[in-house]
Amino acid sequence: MINIYKGITYLVLGTVLLNTSCKKYLDVNKDPNNPSKISAASRLVGAITTSNGSALWRGSREVTGLTQYGVTKLTTGANLNAETWRFTSAYFLWQNAYVFTMPNCVDLIILGEEEGSPHFIGAGKTLLAMNFGLLTDQYGSIVVDDFYDGKSQLNLNPRMQDQETVYKRIDKLLDEAIVAFNSTSNKTALNANGGDILFQGDISKWKRFAWALKARYLNHLSKKATLYSPAKIIEACNNAFNTDGMDAEFPYLSGGMETDQNPWFSWGGFVLPAGVTDPNSNLFNPRYFAWSQFFVNMLTTLPVTNTNFADPRISKIMKPALSDGQYRGLISGGGLVGGQGTLANGQPGDSKKTNGNDYGRFSNSGFYTSEKSPIPFITYSEVKLIEAEAKLRSNDFTGASLAYEAGVKANMRKLGVSQSDINVYWLAQLADGLNAHFGNLTQGLSHIMRQKYITLCLNPETWVDMRRTDFSQAIYGPSLVRPLNLNTVIFDANNPTQWIRGMVYEGNEQTRNPAAVGDNSEKFRLLTPLWWDKN
């Protein structure tokens, strides 16, 4: 595999040679339908699409096992690696983001500058900041200033920048994006060529998207006492998404090519092999077979007390078992032979439930894994839950509770829960001590983080929250335990508080740029907390 920057170099050189050839031989008969340069209006859709299907999806695929949303069927094969924390330098988010995604964002910025259309600059910087955030939250130090800029000669041995610096760059990019969106001298509308598949040219929503991301990354600094600013987070939330449906999410389609479908439905590792018709066959080993019992627990008990109460979203997200109509999940790392996972009270589940029909399937099971399910970058619900945390940490307990209520109910409406069912659920929370819980930081965080786990389903942002709260059972409940078949080469089998904190850099980066990468051993990378993860 080639170094990512050399990969970009070959692409750029190819383009230069092609353009030179065209000028030399084809000047007489230029084809207006095959331009040598594509406009910003035609590049926007590519920047959005690759930010989702190449970067975010690739950064979610394995993390979904790590954060115990999905569980594999078999205890053999590569699919089990993510659940049991066997991550190596073959984890390819790095390549997908740096080669296939972020050059589109940079080119969008450059084209916006050249064409006198600052709204494209804003869109490019918003998406670029989000992708830098995705990368740094998994790797820590990353390449920022020495990355491809669309103008200078590529640096084939770029320096890494520490995460604190990266976070400053992300915040600066988002500030610059907001300024660009405020420009009144824009020549070409964002949706001029139909490429704005997020907001159809609505600049106010793009600006709120940038503010939402600012709120997210500012809130990540909760362990940095001198840098964490609830006031700045709340300001960002006030300028971010402010109503139902105002979400930044990628719209998948049905009836087209397979790649138009949600990857959790088909092309992400969920299609039956040729000649296999029975999904229970061991010849079919999808990336994830069933939801985890941990996630079932989140949807069948209330925070803090773990009182049994069914969240009405459970039927919107997953299907019950064919065998008895019950909602049940597997134990992370145990496969189908491991049976039911740890129950909400911390007691073992039913280890005899080893038939595939004892579990509802992961893929094509509901709102998040169906053919047309959108994959969100960030949503109104997340913004309100971020606001709730910032207000809780600043001792505004009433404000925190109100923001929390808005975030939870918004997600319920998004998933199609009826108003009557929402009311019943909310009354149950109130009766279970909700208001008193928000007078206590840990208990308030239990409500917020468990609801974020539900509303951010399958998003790697959940891993950020788990690390920020140190995988606390007081917050997530006693069923949050490390997986079976744990990677004990790296992790101490006798230390239940030792969790995975980061990812290993991609192998080709280690080979081509070793001085910048530094210690890329699995023991160092997987166990070492990132900058924002240290008190």
SELUMRO-707728 format. One record per residue (C-alpha): residue number from 1; residue in three letters; z, y, x. Coordinates in Angstrom, 3 decimals, always signed. Each point is the difference from the previous one (the first is absolute). Example, Ala and Ser with C-alpha at 12.3 -4.5 7.8 and 13.67 -1.06 7.14 Angstrom:
! SELUMRO-707728
   num   residuo         c3         c2         c1
     1       ALA     +7.800     -4.500    +12.300
     2       SER     -0.660     +3.440     +1.370
END
This chain:
! SELUMRO-707728
   num   residuo         c3         c2         c1
     1       MET     +0.000     +0.000     +0.000
     2       ILE     -0.878     +3.457     +1.332
     3       ASN     +2.428     +2.842     +0.526
     4       ILE     +0.067     +2.096     -3.166
     5       TYR     -1.056     +3.166     +1.765
     6       LYS     -2.875     -1.786     +1.706
     7       GLY     -0.936     -1.335     -3.410
     8       ILE     -0.207     +3.557     -1.296
     9       THR     -1.925     +0.986     +3.143
    10       TYR     -2.689     -2.595     -0.681
    11       LEU     -0.316     +1.224     -3.578
    12       VAL     -0.332     +3.611     +1.131
    13       LEU     -2.464     -0.872     +2.788
    14       GLY     -2.067     -1.983     -2.468
    15       THR     -0.157     +2.981     -2.298
    16       VAL     -1.008     +2.316     +2.862
    17       LEU     -2.771     -2.360     +1.134
    18       LEU     -1.242     -0.358     -3.551
    19       ASN     -0.071     +3.757     -0.508
    20       THR     -1.784     +0.501     +3.337
    21       SER     -2.612     -2.598     -0.926
    22       CYS     -0.516     +1.607     -3.382
    23       LYS     -0.521     +3.420     +1.556
    24       LYS     -2.437     -1.373     +2.560
    25       TYR     -2.162     -2.131     -2.265
    26       LEU     +0.609     +0.992     -3.594
    27       ASP     +0.035     +3.797     -0.017
    28       VAL     -3.381     +0.113     -1.739
    29       ASN     +1.044     -2.057     -3.003
    30       LYS     +3.691     +0.535     -0.719
    31       ASP     +1.193     -2.076     -2.929
    32       PRO     +2.100     +2.222     -2.311
    33       ASN     +1.506     -3.135     -1.553
    34       ASN     +1.259     -1.260     +3.356
    35       PRO     +1.750     +2.984     +1.627
    36       SER     +1.180     -0.189     +3.592
    37       LYS     +3.245     +1.710     -1.006
    38       ILE     +2.044     -0.783     -3.103
    39       SER     +1.786     +2.834     -1.809
    40       ALA     +3.731     +0.224     -0.513
    41       ALA     -0.516     -0.533     -3.731
    42       SER     -1.516     -3.389     +0.792
    43       ARG     +2.669     -0.946     +2.555
    44       LEU     +3.067     +0.550     -2.188
    45       VAL     -0.328     -3.265     -1.895
    46       GLY     -0.125     -1.929     +3.283
    47       ALA     +3.137     +1.678     +1.323
    48       ILE     +1.861     -0.859     -3.203
    49       THR     -1.350     -3.548     -0.214
    50       THR     +0.791     -0.965     +3.594
    51       SER     +3.441     +1.622     -0.214
    52       ASN     +0.670     -2.487     -2.763
    53       GLY     -1.938     -3.217     +0.535
    54       SER     +0.036     +0.066     +3.800
    55       ALA     +3.258     +1.729     +0.995
    56       LEU     +2.513     -0.132     -2.865
    57       TRP     -0.991     -3.487     -1.111
    58       ARG     +0.187     -1.288     +3.576
    59       GLY     +3.354     +1.670     +0.476
    60       SER     +1.258     -1.560     -3.242
    61       ARG     -1.345     -3.536     +0.235
    62       GLU     +2.600     -1.534     +2.305
    63       VAL     +2.767     +2.502     -0.770
    64       THR     -0.051     -1.335     -3.569
    65       GLY     +1.455     -3.246     +1.376
    66       LEU     +2.415     +1.789     +2.316
    67       THR     +1.424     +2.051     -2.910
    68       GLN     +0.240     -3.141     -2.150
    69       TYR     -2.388     +0.844     -2.814
    70       GLY     -2.209     -3.069     +0.401
    71       VAL     +0.602     -3.558     +1.235
    72       THR     -2.512     -2.517     +1.320
    73       LYS     -0.447     -3.507     -1.365
    74       LEU     -0.006     -2.053     +3.202
    75       THR     +2.335     +0.027     +2.990
    76       THR     -2.905     -0.614     +2.344
    77       GLY     -2.830     +2.314     +0.938
    78       ALA     -0.294     +3.668     +0.937
    79       ASN     +0.865     +1.335     -3.459
    80       LEU     +3.681     -0.755     +0.597
    81       ASN     +0.193     +2.179     +3.118
    82       ALA     +0.560     +3.290     -1.813
    83       GLU     +2.908     -1.301     -2.066
    84       THR     +1.726     -1.552     +3.000
    85       TRP     -0.616     +3.007     +2.308
    86       ARG     -2.370     -1.718     +2.418
    87       PHE     -1.954     +3.156     +0.779
    88       THR     -2.108     +0.165     +3.149
    89       SER     -2.580     +2.294     +1.584
    90       ALA     -2.547     -1.475     -2.405
    91       TYR     +1.240     +2.338     -2.760
    92       PHE     -3.030     +2.240     -0.589
    93       LEU     +1.156     +3.098     -1.895
    94       TRP     -0.484     +1.900     +3.265
    95       GLN     -3.721     -0.787     +0.195
    96       ASN     -0.619     +0.473     -3.710
    97       ALA     +1.534     +3.452     +0.036
    98       TYR     -1.330     +1.325     +3.318
    99       VAL     -3.530     -1.430     -0.137
   100       PHE     -0.927     -0.472     -3.644
   101       THR     +2.009     +2.702     -1.756
   102       MET     +1.151     +3.102     +1.837
   103       PRO     -3.342     +0.990     +1.586
   104       ASN     -1.198     +0.551     -3.580
   105       CYS     +2.920     +2.379     -0.570
   106       VAL     -0.694     +1.900     +3.227
   107       ASP     -3.726     +0.281     -0.752
   108       LEU     +0.856     +1.333     -3.451
   109       ILE     +2.059     +2.760     +1.625
   110       ILE     -2.801     +0.873     +2.454
   111       LEU     -2.663     +0.053     -2.720
   112       GLY     +2.196     +2.169     -2.194
   113       GLU     +0.294     +2.504     +2.864
   114       GLU     -3.750     -0.038     +0.700
   115       GLU     -0.966     +0.351     -3.653
   116       GLY     +2.498     +2.707     -0.857
   117       SER     +1.834     -2.247     -2.476
   118       PRO     +3.717     +0.039     +0.840
   119       HIS     +0.856     -2.258     -2.940
   120       PHE     -1.565     -2.880     +1.929
   121       ILE     +2.106     +1.017     +2.998
   122       GLY     +3.043     -0.283     -2.241
   123       ALA     -1.004     -3.418     -1.310
   124       GLY     -0.715     -1.284     +3.501
   125       LYS     +3.306     +1.237     +1.397
   126       THR     +1.959     -1.399     -2.956
   127       LEU     -1.518     -3.455     +0.441
   128       LEU     +0.314     +0.153     +3.793
   129       ALA     +3.693     +0.917     -0.248
   130       MET     +0.590     -2.881     -2.400
   131       ASN     -1.677     -2.475     +2.356
   132       PHE     +1.966     +1.273     +2.991
   133       GLY     +3.108     -0.473     -2.128
   134       LEU     -0.948     -3.563     -0.875
   135       LEU     -0.513     -0.816     +3.677
   136       THR     +3.072     +1.660     +1.451
   137       ASP     +2.290     -1.502     -2.637
   138       GLN     -0.988     -3.452     +1.207
   139       TYR     -0.518     +0.541     +3.740
   140       GLY     +2.011     +3.088     +0.947
   141       SER     -1.850     +1.751     +2.834
   142       ILE     -3.722     +0.304     -0.714
   143       VAL     -3.103     +1.867     +1.212
   144       VAL     -0.408     +3.392     -1.681
   145       ASP     -1.161     +2.846     +2.260
   146       ASP     -2.267     -2.260     +2.094
   147       PHE     -1.635     -1.584     -3.053
   148       TYR     -3.659     +0.596     -0.854
   149       ASP     -0.435     +3.639     -1.078
   150       GLY     -3.719     +0.049     -0.782
   151       LYS     -0.695     +2.539     +2.756
   152       SER     +1.351     -1.004     +3.415
   153       GLN     -0.860     -2.935     +2.218
   154       LEU     +2.102     -2.980     -0.962
   155       ASN     +3.025     -0.833     +2.121
   156       LEU     -0.192     -3.725     +0.691
   157       ASN     +3.595     -0.170     +1.214
   158       PRO     +1.802     +2.194     -2.496
   159       ARG     +3.692     +0.781     +0.286
   160       MET     +2.476     -1.029     -2.625
   161       GLN     +2.185     +2.672     -1.542
   162       ASP     +3.561     -0.656     -1.061
   163       GLN     +0.760     -0.242     -3.689
   164       GLU     +1.871     +3.287     -0.188
   165       THR     -3.117     +1.780     +1.280
   166       VAL     -2.192     -1.984     -2.381
   167       TYR     +2.132     +1.073     -2.957
   168       LYS     -0.382     +3.643     +1.032
   169       ARG     -3.775     -0.488     +0.161
   170       ILE     -0.034     -1.601     -3.457
   171       ASP     +1.956     +2.885     -1.511
   172       LYS     -2.299     +2.523     +1.712
   173       LEU     -3.118     -1.770     -1.283
   174       LEU     +1.348     +0.088     -3.549
   175       ASP     +0.898     +3.696     +0.300
   176       GLU     -3.538     +0.707     +1.212
   177       ALA     -1.438     -2.072     -2.855
   178       ILE     +1.933     +2.057     -2.553
   179       VAL     -1.306     +3.224     +1.551
   180       ALA     -3.552     -1.382     -0.157
   181       PHE     +0.379     -0.933     -3.668
   182       ASN     +1.132     +3.569     -0.718
   183       SER     -3.244     +1.419     +1.410
   184       THR     -2.200     +1.900     -2.465
   185       SER     -3.083     -0.027     +2.244
   186       ASN     -0.999     -3.622     -0.495
   187       LYS     -3.778     -0.536     -0.142
   188       THR     -0.256     -3.609     -1.235
   189       ALA     +2.222     -1.563     -2.644
   190       LEU     +1.880     -3.137     +0.993
   191       ASN     -1.658     -2.030     -2.739
   192       ALA     -3.498     +1.424     +0.523
   193       ASN     -1.417     -3.469     +0.640
   194       GLY     +2.492     -1.909     -2.135
   195       GLY     +1.989     -1.090     +3.074
   196       ASP     +3.422     +1.180     -1.050
   197       ILE     +1.118     -3.257     -1.568
   198       LEU     +3.639     +1.110     +0.139
   199       PHE     +0.040     +3.299     -1.910
   200       GLN     -3.624     +0.758     -0.984
   201       GLY     +0.032     +3.314     +1.824
   202       ASP     +3.343     +1.288     -1.313
   203       ILE     +1.287     +1.996     +2.973
   204       SER     +3.411     +0.574     -1.560
   205       LYS     +0.574     -3.772     +0.001
   206       TRP     -1.136     -0.328     +3.606
   207       LYS     +2.462     +2.712     +0.970
   208       ARG     +2.769     -1.807     -1.884
   209       PHE     -1.037     -3.205     +1.821
   210       ALA     +0.600     +1.742     +3.343
   211       TRP     +3.383     +1.302     -1.168
   212       ALA     +0.947     -3.493     -1.213
   213       LEU     -0.701     -1.429     +3.453
   214       LYS     +2.054     +2.794     +1.582
   215       ALA     +2.923     -1.012     -2.213
   216       ARG     -0.382     -3.667     +0.969
   217       TYR     -0.024     +0.567     +3.753
   218       LEU     +2.781     +2.597     -0.057
   219       ASN     +2.113     -2.466     -1.964
   220       HIS     -0.509     -2.696     +2.646
   221       LEU     +2.287     +2.002     +2.293
   222       SER     +3.170     -0.923     -1.906
   223       LYS     +1.601     -1.467     +3.156
   224       LYS     -0.716     +3.206     +1.962
   225       ALA     +2.892     +2.202     -1.036
   226       THR     -1.237     +3.142     +1.751
   227       LEU     -3.565     -0.353     -1.304
   228       TYR     +0.496     -1.324     -3.525
   229       SER     -0.344     +2.904     -2.428
   230       PRO     +0.528     -0.729     -3.705
   231       ALA     -1.053     +3.578     -0.785
   232       LYS     -3.410     -0.452     +1.685
   233       ILE     -0.486     -3.364     -1.695
   234       ILE     +0.836     +1.427     -3.415
   235       GLU     -2.357     +2.926     +0.627
   236       ALA     -2.779     -2.448     +0.831
   237       CYS     +0.763     -2.058     -3.114
   238       ASN     -0.123     +3.134     -2.163
   239       ASN     -3.519     +0.668     +1.275
   240       ALA     -1.140     -3.627     -0.201
   241       PHE     -1.114     -2.118     -2.960
   242       ASN     +1.800     +1.194     -3.110
   243       THR     -1.153     -2.123     -2.931
   244       ASP     -1.024     -3.478     -1.101
   245       GLY     -3.375     -1.175     +1.273
   246       MET     -0.060     +2.460     +2.894
   247       ASP     -0.133     -2.758     +2.603
   248       ALA     -2.075     -0.423     +3.150
   249       GLU     -1.344     -3.508     -0.438
   250       PHE     -3.153     -1.933     +0.767
   251       PRO     -1.859     -1.154     -3.148
   252       TYR     -1.315     -3.548     +0.228
   253       LEU     -2.759     -1.224     -2.307
   254       SER     -1.069     -3.149     -1.814
   255       GLY     -3.404     -1.544     -0.416
   256       GLY     -1.328     +1.156     +3.371
   257       MET     +0.153     -1.386     +3.505
   258       GLU     +3.113     -1.938     +0.991
   259       THR     +1.105     +2.860     +2.265
   260       ASP     +0.056     +2.281     -3.060
   261       GLN     +2.881     -2.128     -1.264
   262       ASN     +3.660     +0.395     +0.918
   263       PRO     +0.584     -2.107     +3.148
   264       TRP     +3.194     -1.494     -1.456
   265       PHE     -2.253     -1.444     -2.705
   266       SER     -2.790     -1.526     +2.060
   267       TRP     -1.352     +0.841     +3.440
   268       GLY     +3.406     +0.429     +1.669
   269       GLY     +0.503     -3.757     +0.178
   270       PHE     +0.281     -1.077     -3.629
   271       VAL     -3.356     -1.613     -0.810
   272       LEU     -0.095     -3.757     -0.629
   273       PRO     -1.997     -1.803     +2.723
   274       ALA     -3.311     -1.543     -0.950
   275       GLY     +0.503     -3.287     -1.806
   276       VAL     +3.686     +0.648     -0.791
   277       THR     +0.835     +0.548     -3.667
   278       ASP     +3.740     -0.680     -0.102
   279       PRO     +2.105     +2.930     +1.294
   280       ASN     +2.866     -2.454     +0.620
   281       SER     -2.096     -1.948     +2.492
   282       ASN     +1.194     +0.162     +3.614
   283       LEU     -3.627     +0.727     +0.858
   284       PHE     +0.613     +3.439     -1.509
   285       ASN     +2.495     +1.996     +2.031
   286       PRO     -0.276     +3.628     -1.141
   287       ARG     +1.489     +2.740     +2.132
   288       TYR     +2.860     +0.194     -2.501
   289       PHE     +0.528     -2.643     -2.648
   290       ALA     +2.859     +1.410     -2.102
   291       TRP     +2.317     +2.986     -0.184
   292       SER     +3.353     -0.291     +1.750
   293       GLN     +3.285     -0.592     -1.780
   294       PHE     +1.223     +3.185     +1.692
   295       PHE     -2.592     +2.021     -1.951
   296       VAL     +0.822     -1.910     -3.188
   297       ASN     +3.634     +0.986     +0.563
   298       MET     -0.983     +3.663     +0.286
   299       LEU     -1.605     -0.303     -3.440
   300       THR     +2.698     -2.026     -1.755
   301       THR     +3.227     +1.707     +1.098
   302       LEU     +1.341     +3.553     +0.135
   303       PRO     +0.832     +1.790     +3.275
   304       VAL     +3.527     +0.081     +1.456
   305       THR     +1.590     -2.438     -2.470
   306       ASN     -2.871     -2.539     -0.025
   307       THR     +0.586     -0.362     -3.746
   308       ASN     -2.629     -2.197     -1.618
   309       PHE     -2.492     +2.144     -1.890
   310       ALA     -3.764     -0.485     -0.174
   311       ASP     -2.053     +2.955     +1.130
   312       PRO     -2.876     +0.354     -2.513
   313       ARG     -2.426     +0.387     +2.911
   314       ILE     +0.438     -3.636     +1.008
   315       SER     -2.578     -1.175     -2.538
   316       LYS     -2.368     +2.750     +1.185
   317       ILE     +0.257     -1.050     +3.661
   318       MET     +0.296     -3.786     -0.004
   319       LYS     -0.523     -3.038     -2.190
   320       PRO     +2.672     -2.560     -0.922
   321       ALA     -0.127     -3.626     +1.087
   322       LEU     -2.391     -2.228     -1.928
   323       SER     +2.609     -2.758     -0.056
   324       ASP     +2.726     +1.783     -1.972
   325       GLY     -0.954     +3.649     -0.523
   326       GLN     +2.703     +1.260     +2.382
   327       TYR     -0.416     +2.631     +2.687
   328       ARG     +0.787     -1.655     +3.293
   329       GLY     -0.846     +0.638     +3.652
   330       LEU     -0.200     -1.943     +3.242
   331       ILE     +2.266     +0.472     +2.995
   332       SER     -1.605     +2.065     +2.746
   333       GLY     -1.223     -2.194     +2.863
   334       GLY     +0.633     -3.234     -1.873
   335       GLY     -3.334     -0.640     -1.659
   336       LEU     -0.200     -2.041     -3.175
   337       VAL     +2.165     -2.765     +1.507
   338       GLY     +2.824     +2.510     +0.481
   339       GLY     +0.390     +0.448     -3.734
   340       GLN     +1.495     +2.988     -1.751
   341       GLY     +1.359     +2.827     +2.129
   342       THR     +3.477     +1.470     +0.207
   343       LEU     +1.267     +1.242     -3.369
   344       ALA     +1.121     +3.561     -0.684
   345       ASN     +3.654     -0.936     +0.483
   346       GLY     -0.710     -1.425     +3.440
   347       GLN     +0.226     -3.632     -1.090
   348       PRO     -2.785     -2.498     +0.816
   349       GLY     -2.784     -0.447     -2.519
   350       ASP     -1.257     -3.319     -1.332
   351       SER     -1.368     -1.837     +3.046
   352       LYS     -1.502     -2.660     -2.276
   353       LYS     -2.552     +2.433     -1.416
   354       THR     -2.832     -1.060     +2.307
   355       ASN     -2.866     -0.354     -2.454
   356       GLY     -2.562     +2.782     +0.015
   357       ASN     +0.287     +0.347     -3.765
   358       ASP     +3.672     +0.998     +0.385
   359       TYR     -1.204     +3.398     +1.252
   360       GLY     -2.279     +2.695     -1.256
   361       ARG     -2.855     +0.705     +2.406
   362       PHE     -0.061     +3.020     +2.302
   363       SER     -3.684     +0.876     -0.319
   364       ASN     -1.476     +1.182     -3.311
   365       SER     +3.464     +0.082     -1.505
   366       GLY     +0.266     +3.531     -1.301
   367       PHE     -0.185     +3.706     +0.740
   368       TYR     -0.097     -0.148     +3.808
   369       THR     -2.112     -3.099     +0.684
   370       SER     -2.739     -0.003     -2.638
   371       GLU     -3.696     +0.560     +0.545
   372       LYS     +0.040     +3.729     -0.799
   373       SER     +3.542     +0.781     +1.146
   374       PRO     +0.063     +3.299     +1.901
   375       ILE     +1.704     +0.125     +3.389
   376       PRO     +2.048     +3.215     +0.282
   377       PHE     +0.313     +2.145     +3.095
   378       ILE     +2.895     +1.916     -1.606
   379       THR     +1.026     +0.609     -3.614
   380       TYR     +1.889     +2.432     -2.216
   381       SER     +2.688     -2.640     -0.439
   382       GLU     +0.561     -0.259     +3.752
   383       VAL     +0.236     +3.790     +0.272
   384       LYS     +2.762     +0.120     -2.627
   385       LEU     +1.928     -2.802     +1.709
   386       ILE     -0.311     +1.831     +3.347
   387       GLU     +1.349     +3.097     -1.735
   388       ALA     +2.857     -2.086     -1.432
   389       GLU     +0.973     -1.189     +3.488
   390       ALA     -0.133     +3.503     +1.495
   391       LYS     +2.174     +1.372     -2.792
   392       LEU     +2.429     -2.909     +0.270
   393       ARG     +0.378     +0.605     +3.729
   394       SER     +0.671     +3.695     -0.679
   395       ASN     +2.701     -0.865     -2.573
   396       ASP     -2.022     +1.202     -3.008
   397       PHE     +0.932     -3.078     -2.011
   398       THR     -1.273     +1.333     -3.344
   399       GLY     -3.328     +1.055     +1.490
   400       ALA     -0.327     -3.343     +1.766
   401       SER     +0.624     -1.911     -3.209
   402       LEU     -2.568     +2.065     -1.937
   403       ALA     -2.676     -0.439     +2.689
   404       TYR     +0.785     -3.719     +0.122
   405       GLU     -0.410     -0.288     -3.766
   406       ALA     -3.340     +1.821     +0.142
   407       GLY     -1.279     -2.272     +2.770
   408       VAL     +1.022     -3.253     -1.680
   409       LYS     -1.327     +0.940     -3.425
   410       ALA     -3.278     +1.270     +1.476
   411       ASN     -0.631     -3.365     +1.646
   412       MET     +0.858     -1.818     -3.215
   413       ARG     -2.506     +2.102     -1.934
   414       LYS     -2.588     -0.585     +2.735
   415       LEU     +0.391     -3.762     -0.436
   416       GLY     -0.331     +0.252     -3.784
   417       VAL     +3.622     -0.518     -1.056
   418       SER     +0.659     +1.246     -3.538
   419       GLN     +2.287     +2.962     -0.568
   420       SER     +2.420     -2.140     -1.997
   421       ASP     +0.300     -2.498     +2.864
   422       ILE     +0.485     +2.854     +2.466
   423       ASN     +2.824     +1.361     -2.149
   424       VAL     +1.726     -3.380     -0.225
   425       TYR     -0.187     -0.451     +3.758
   426       TRP     +1.349     +3.470     +0.657
   427       LEU     +2.908     -0.415     -2.387
   428       ALA     +0.857     -3.250     +1.807
   429       GLN     +0.108     +1.853     +3.330
   430       LEU     +2.244     +2.696     -1.469
   431       ALA     +2.324     -2.607     -1.497
   432       ASP     +0.160     -1.737     +3.396
   433       GLY     +1.428     +3.101     +1.697
   434       LEU     -3.104     +1.880     +1.176
   435       ASN     +1.562     +3.481     -0.042
   436       ALA     +3.078     -1.138     +1.923
   437       HIS     -2.197     -1.820     +2.525
   438       PHE     -1.768     +3.253     +0.880
   439       GLY     +3.308     +1.427     +1.147
   440       ASN     -0.060     -2.483     +2.884
   441       LEU     -2.662     +0.128     +2.731
   442       THR     -0.411     -3.754     +0.484
   443       GLN     -0.036     -0.759     -3.708
   444       GLY     -2.395     +2.837     -0.733
   445       LEU     -2.280     -1.258     +2.766
   446       SER     +0.188     -3.481     -1.516
   447       HIS     -1.551     +1.360     -3.186
   448       ILE     -2.623     +2.055     +1.838
   449       MET     -1.058     -2.615     +2.556
   450       ARG     -0.172     -2.857     -2.470
   451       GLN     -2.147     +2.115     -2.290
   452       LYS     -2.208     +1.011     +2.923
   453       TYR     -0.397     -3.687     +0.840
   454       ILE     -1.364     -0.524     -3.519
   455       THR     -2.126     +3.138     -0.269
   456       LEU     -1.460     -0.333     +3.517
   457       CYS     -0.826     -3.662     -0.516
   458       LEU     -2.024     -1.391     +2.952
   459       ASN     +0.031     +3.343     +1.857
   460       PRO     +1.228     -0.054     +3.635
   461       GLU     +2.127     +3.039     -0.813
   462       THR     +2.542     -2.526     -1.308
   463       TRP     +0.534     -1.238     +3.570
   464       VAL     +0.772     +3.579     +1.050
   465       ASP     +2.695     +0.210     -2.696
   466       MET     +1.490     -3.350     +0.973
   467       ARG     +0.286     +1.069     +3.636
   468       ARG     +1.417     +3.416     -0.904
   469       THR     +2.740     -1.770     -1.962
   470       ASP     +0.418     -2.805     +2.572
   471       PHE     -0.962     -2.726     -2.489
   472       SER     +3.328     +0.579     -1.731
   473       GLN     +1.150     -2.561     -2.541
   474       ALA     +2.213     +2.713     -1.482
   475       ILE     -3.240     +1.796     -0.871
   476       TYR     -2.485     -2.808     -0.675
   477       GLY     +2.437     -2.631     -1.220
   478       PRO     +1.372     -3.243     +1.485
   479       SER     -3.321     -1.827     -0.366
   480       LEU     -1.574     +2.018     +2.836
   481       VAL     +0.324     -2.594     +2.744
   482       ARG     -2.197     -0.895     +2.945
   483       PRO     -2.726     -2.589     -0.612
   484       LEU     +0.104     -3.724     +0.515
   485       ASN     -1.849     -1.310     +3.081
   486       LEU     +0.809     +3.254     +1.779
   487       ASN     -1.679     +0.709     +3.339
   488       THR     +3.029     -0.954     +2.077
   489       VAL     -1.886     +0.423     +3.270
   490       ILE     +0.511     +3.738     -0.588
   491       PHE     +2.726     +0.312     -2.627
   492       ASP     +3.540     -1.308     +0.318
   493       ALA     +0.521     -2.692     -2.628
   494       ASN     +3.723     +0.753     -0.020
   495       ASN     -0.288     +3.749     -0.522
   496       PRO     -0.825     +0.725     -3.665
   497       THR     -0.020     +3.756     +0.652
   498       GLN     -2.905     -0.218     +2.479
   499       TRP     -3.188     +1.027     -1.804
   500       ILE     -3.550     +0.862     +1.022
   501       ARG     -0.385     +3.678     +0.976
   502       GLY     -3.582     +0.493     +1.286
   503       MET     -3.385     -1.538     +0.758
   504       VAL     -1.715     -1.226     +3.168
   505       TYR     -2.918     +2.111     +1.249
   506       GLU     -3.415     -1.588     -0.284
   507       GLY     -0.971     -2.215     +2.928
   508       ASN     -3.084     +1.895     +1.095
   509       GLU     +1.994     +3.229     +0.268
   510       GLN     +2.538     -1.771     +2.173
   511       THR     -2.775     -1.379     +2.236
   512       ARG     -2.063     +3.182     +0.337
   513       ASN     +2.751     +2.609     -0.015
   514       PRO     +3.124     -1.722     +1.360
   515       ALA     +1.623     +3.067     +1.550
   516       ALA     +0.063     +1.782     -3.350
   517       VAL     +1.088     -3.050     -2.012
   518       GLY     +2.913     -0.983     +2.219
   519       ASP     +2.142     -3.003     -0.941
   520       ASN     -1.957     -1.741     -2.750
   521       SER     +2.003     -3.206     -0.052
   522       GLU     +0.836     -1.297     -3.444
   523       LYS     +3.700     +0.009     +0.822
   524       PHE     -0.069     +3.693     +0.864
   525       ARG     -2.414     +1.207     -2.684
   526       LEU     +1.349     -1.963     -2.971
   527       LEU     +3.671     +0.704     +0.760
   528       THR     -0.092     +3.627     +1.164
   529       PRO     +0.611     +2.640     -2.695
   530       LEU     -2.494     +2.849     -0.231
   531       TRP     +1.091     +3.593     +0.685
   532       TRP     +0.785     +0.861     -3.627
   533       ASP     +1.840     -3.333     -0.353
   534       LYS     +2.669     +1.020     +2.517
   535       ASN     +3.060     +1.990     -0.987
END
